[in-house]
Amino acid sequence: EVQLVESGGGLVQAGRSLRLSCAVSGLRFDDYAIAWFRQAPGKEREGVSCITSAGISPYYADSVKGRFTISRDKAKNTVYLQMNTLKPEDTAVYYCNVVTFWGQGTQVTVSS
């Protein structure tokens, strides 16, 4: 059974940082690209960042470029999203995605 478990969300003030984690099990971690999406209240889910199976050439949405960094740890089967200089508009539920599998999401709330 494939499982993706996100953690690391919370309530922070604007300008602070958070690091999200996505622990992946039930598939060959090294074989897949892994992505982070987010969904704010009343908005559609949007892609935030993606990292290839090799861990190179990461993608970032324009809205987070220069502030967020995605990485993957093969030894821990975990993908991270380091989020710096957070803004109120980053408030959303953040989801981890591998092919058709999704985690349950972790809430990030940024206060102004």
C-alpha positions in Angstrom: 0.0 0.0 0.0 1.4 3.4 -1.0 1.4 6.0 1.8 2.4 9.6 1.8 2.5 11.3 5.2 3.0 15.0 5.4 4.1 16.8 8.5 5.7 20.1 9.6 2.8 22.5 9.0 1.8 25.1 11.5 1.0 28.7 12.3 3.8 31.2 11.7 4.3 34.9 11.3 5.1 36.4 8.0 8.8 36.3 7.2 9.4 33.2 9.2 10.2 29.7 7.9 8.8 26.2 8.0 10.0 22.8 6.7 7.5 20.3 5.4 8.2 16.7 5.2 6.6 13.9 3.1 7.4 10.4 4.2 6.8 7.9 1.3 6.3 4.2 1.6 4.9 1.4 -0.5 6.8 2.2 -3.7 10.4 2.4 -5.0 11.2 5.9 -3.8 14.1 6.4 -6.2 11.9 5.7 -9.3 9.5 8.6 -9.0 9.4 12.3 -9.2 7.6 13.8 -6.2 5.6 17.1 -6.1 4.2 19.5 -3.6 0.8 21.1 -4.2 -1.2 23.5 -2.1 -4.8 24.5 -1.9 -6.0 27.7 -0.3 -9.6 28.2 0.8 -11.9 28.8 -2.1 -9.1 28.2 -4.6 -8.0 25.4 -6.9 -5.1 23.1 -6.0 -1.9 24.4 -7.5 1.5 23.0 -8.1 4.2 24.4 -5.9 7.3 22.4 -6.6 8.5 19.1 -8.0 11.7 17.2 -7.8 12.8 14.5 -10.3 13.7 10.9 -9.3 17.3 11.9 -9.6 16.9 15.0 -7.5 17.9 17.4 -10.2 16.3 20.3 -12.1 13.6 21.1 -9.5 10.5 23.0 -10.6 9.1 25.9 -8.6 6.0 28.0 -9.2 6.8 31.6 -9.8 5.0 32.6 -6.6 7.6 30.6 -4.5 10.7 30.8 -6.6 13.7 32.0 -4.5 11.9 31.3 -1.2 11.1 27.6 -1.3 13.5 24.7 -1.7 12.6 21.1 -2.4 14.9 18.2 -1.6 14.8 14.5 -1.2 16.5 12.1 1.2 16.9 8.6 -0.3 17.9 7.1 3.1 14.7 8.3 4.7 12.4 8.0 1.7 11.4 11.5 2.5 10.9 14.7 0.5 11.2 18.1 2.1 9.9 21.5 1.3 11.9 24.3 3.0 9.8 27.4 3.0 11.5 30.7 3.8 10.2 34.2 4.0 6.7 33.0 4.3 3.8 35.3 3.2 0.2 35.4 4.2 -0.7 34.3 0.6 1.2 31.0 1.3 -1.5 30.0 3.7 -3.0 26.7 2.4 -3.1 23.0 2.9 0.0 21.5 1.4 -0.1 18.1 -0.2 2.5 15.6 -1.3 2.0 13.8 -4.6 3.5 10.8 -6.4 1.8 9.8 -9.7 -1.8 9.3 -8.6 -1.2 9.1 -4.9 -1.8 11.9 -2.4 -1.1 12.5 1.2 -3.6 13.8 3.7 -2.2 17.3 3.7 -0.7 19.6 6.3 -2.0 23.0 7.1 0.2 26.0 6.8 -1.1 29.3 8.1 0.9 32.5 7.8 -0.2 35.5 9.8 0.6 39.1 8.8 
